Amino acid sequence: MTMPEGLERVLPEIVGRDMFDALVIRSDFSDDESWAAVVGELRRPWGPDGEFLARVHVVDAPAWSGATADEVLAAVDEDEDLSVAFLADRHTMQSPTRSLLALSTVWEDEGDLDPVFYQELVESPEPREFRTVPAAVHSVHVNVTLGNMGFAEFATTASAEPDRVLRPV
């Protein structure tokens, strides 16, 4: 969806999400069959032996059609309990792995950092996104939310894969 110049798109507020629910937003409505497969994978139990229930908050509303990563991040900016959001975009619907775009909602504004003390962070900022298969969404969400692992650790693991997509370990 293209907005006329000078106008900003206002996306609907996301309500009813528990902090332990992974947030998945659908922005591409071109393939309902692929989307149904993604949602089916997201709702499967996860963990080494499938011992954990899938907790996911799915946003499947046409108002989000064509939403970019930046628009999604702006829309969820007020949710202090959200560390990572997942975007089901055109790539998700067309990819054989149905990989979602994982987006870090936490970042430092480089303008606010003292370059003397944070030079390394200013020169090499943390990654803000990577791709993940639906089966790895829950592990990423829970571990980043609890602080067991950082977003950058998952992004590094994904970038080491030949197709740059994170899979469950």
C-alpha positions as CSV (number, residue, x, y, z in Angstrom):
1,M,0.0,0.0,0.0
2,T,1.5,3.3,-1.0
3,M,0.6,6.4,0.9
4,P,0.4,9.8,-0.7
5,E,3.5,11.9,0.0
6,G,3.4,13.6,3.4
7,L,0.9,11.2,4.9
8,E,1.9,8.6,7.4
9,R,0.0,5.3,7.6
10,V,-1.5,4.6,11.0
11,L,-1.6,0.9,11.8
12,P,-4.2,-0.5,14.3
13,E,-3.2,-0.9,17.9
14,I,-2.4,-4.5,18.9
15,V,-4.4,-5.5,21.9
16,G,-4.7,-8.7,24.0
17,R,-1.2,-10.0,23.6
18,D,0.4,-11.6,26.6
19,M,4.1,-11.0,27.1
20,F,4.8,-14.6,26.5
21,D,2.9,-14.8,23.2
22,A,5.1,-14.4,20.1
23,L,3.7,-11.6,18.0
24,V,3.3,-12.5,14.3
25,I,2.0,-9.9,11.9
26,R,0.8,-10.8,8.4
27,S,1.6,-8.1,5.9
28,D,1.2,-10.1,2.7
29,F,-2.2,-11.4,1.6
30,S,-1.3,-12.9,-1.7
31,D,-1.4,-16.6,-0.7
32,D,-3.9,-17.9,1.8
33,E,-2.6,-21.5,1.5
34,S,0.9,-20.5,2.5
35,W,-0.4,-18.4,5.3
36,A,-2.5,-21.3,6.7
37,A,0.7,-23.4,6.6
38,V,2.7,-20.8,8.5
39,V,-0.1,-20.5,11.2
40,G,-0.3,-24.3,11.4
41,E,3.5,-24.5,12.0
42,L,3.3,-21.7,14.6
43,R,0.6,-23.5,16.6
44,R,2.6,-26.7,17.0
45,P,4.1,-27.5,20.4
46,W,7.8,-26.7,20.4
47,G,11.0,-27.6,22.3
48,P,13.3,-30.6,22.1
49,D,10.5,-33.1,22.6
50,G,7.6,-30.8,21.8
51,E,6.9,-30.3,25.5
52,F,6.0,-26.6,25.3
53,L,2.7,-25.2,24.2
54,A,2.8,-22.8,21.3
55,R,1.9,-19.3,22.5
56,V,1.4,-17.0,19.6
57,H,-0.6,-13.8,19.0
58,V,-1.4,-13.7,15.3
59,V,-2.4,-10.4,13.6
60,D,-4.2,-11.2,10.4
61,A,-5.9,-8.0,9.4
62,P,-5.9,-6.3,5.9
63,A,-5.0,-3.0,7.6
64,W,-1.5,-4.4,7.9
65,S,-1.2,-5.2,4.1
66,G,2.1,-4.1,2.8
67,A,3.4,-2.9,6.1
68,T,7.2,-2.6,6.1
69,A,9.5,-3.6,8.9
70,D,9.9,0.1,9.9
71,E,6.1,0.6,10.1
72,V,5.7,-2.5,12.2
73,L,8.4,-1.4,14.6
74,A,6.8,2.0,14.9
75,A,3.4,0.4,15.5
76,V,4.7,-1.8,18.4
77,D,7.0,0.8,19.9
78,E,4.8,1.4,22.9
79,D,4.8,-2.3,24.0
80,E,7.5,-2.4,26.7
81,D,7.1,-6.2,27.1
82,L,7.9,-6.9,23.4
83,S,11.5,-7.6,22.5
84,V,11.0,-9.2,19.1
85,A,8.2,-9.2,16.5
86,F,7.8,-11.5,13.5
87,L,6.6,-10.3,10.1
88,A,4.9,-12.6,7.6
89,D,5.7,-10.7,4.4
90,R,5.8,-11.5,0.7
91,H,9.1,-13.4,1.1
92,T,7.4,-15.6,3.8
93,M,4.6,-16.5,1.4
94,Q,6.9,-17.2,-1.5
95,S,9.7,-19.0,0.3
96,P,9.8,-22.8,0.5
97,T,10.8,-22.5,4.2
98,R,8.1,-19.9,4.8
99,S,10.7,-17.9,6.8
100,L,9.4,-15.0,8.8
101,L,11.3,-11.7,9.3
102,A,12.3,-11.4,13.0
103,L,12.5,-7.8,14.1
104,S,14.3,-6.6,17.2
105,T,12.1,-4.0,18.9
106,V,15.0,-2.9,21.2
107,W,17.8,-0.7,19.9
108,E,19.9,2.2,20.9
109,D,19.6,5.5,19.1
110,E,23.1,6.2,17.9
111,G,22.6,9.9,18.4
112,D,22.1,9.3,22.1
113,L,25.3,7.4,22.6
114,D,28.5,9.0,23.8
115,P,31.0,8.0,21.0
116,V,33.9,7.9,23.4
117,F,32.4,5.1,25.5
118,Y,30.3,3.4,22.8
119,Q,32.5,3.6,19.7
120,E,32.3,-0.1,18.9
121,L,28.4,0.0,19.1
122,V,28.3,3.1,17.0
123,E,30.6,1.6,14.3
124,S,29.0,-1.9,14.4
125,P,25.3,-1.6,15.5
126,E,23.5,-4.7,16.6
127,P,21.5,-6.5,13.9
128,R,17.8,-5.5,13.7
129,E,16.5,-8.4,11.7
130,F,17.0,-11.9,10.4
131,R,14.9,-14.7,8.9
132,T,13.6,-17.7,10.8
133,V,11.4,-20.7,10.0
134,P,8.1,-20.7,12.0
135,A,9.3,-23.7,14.1
136,A,12.1,-21.5,15.6
137,V,9.8,-18.5,16.4
138,H,8.9,-19.6,20.0
139,S,12.5,-20.3,21.0
140,V,13.6,-16.9,19.7
141,H,10.7,-15.1,21.4
142,V,11.0,-16.8,24.8
143,N,14.8,-16.6,25.0
144,V,15.0,-12.9,23.9
145,T,12.1,-12.0,26.2
146,L,13.7,-13.7,29.2
147,G,17.2,-12.4,28.4
148,N,18.6,-16.0,28.1
149,M,20.0,-15.1,24.7
150,G,20.3,-11.8,22.8
151,F,18.7,-11.1,19.5
152,A,22.2,-10.7,18.0
153,E,23.0,-14.3,18.9
154,F,20.1,-15.6,16.9
155,A,20.9,-13.2,14.0
156,T,24.5,-14.5,14.0
157,T,23.4,-18.1,13.9
158,A,21.0,-17.3,11.0
159,S,23.7,-15.5,9.1
160,A,25.9,-18.6,9.3
161,E,23.3,-20.7,7.5
162,P,23.7,-21.1,3.7
163,D,20.3,-19.5,3.1
164,R,20.6,-17.2,6.1
165,V,17.5,-18.6,7.8
166,L,17.4,-19.7,11.4
167,R,16.2,-23.2,12.2
168,P,15.5,-24.9,15.5
169,V,18.6,-26.3,17.2
